[in-house]
Amino acid sequence: MWIPETARQGWLIITRDGHIQDHKAEIDAVRDSNARMIALAGKEAKNTWLQLEIVMNQWRAIERRLEQPGPFIYTATRTTLQPVDLK
């Protein structure tokens, strides 16, 4: 699976999976590999331009998460960055 390898590299994952909280296998992979993930969420993330807008609006908040150890998942919209329960 790609999530453990990404975590091993020390990279922050940015995904378009706005329903990550419903995908147990991915949550387990993030938790088990201490990965760090930002999931672009909501109808705001439906195309490349809108995804870029989310990333740019949340840039400083995302950068602060780089200082945090994994595992974590946050969902990002233009106005919020919310943690996902990894249990």
Buried (B, 14 or more C-beta within 10 A) or exposed (E): EEBBEBBEEEEBBBBBBBEBBEEEEBBBBBBBBBBBBBBBBBEBBEEEEBBEBBBEBBEEEBEEBEEEEBBBBBBBBBEBBEEBEBE
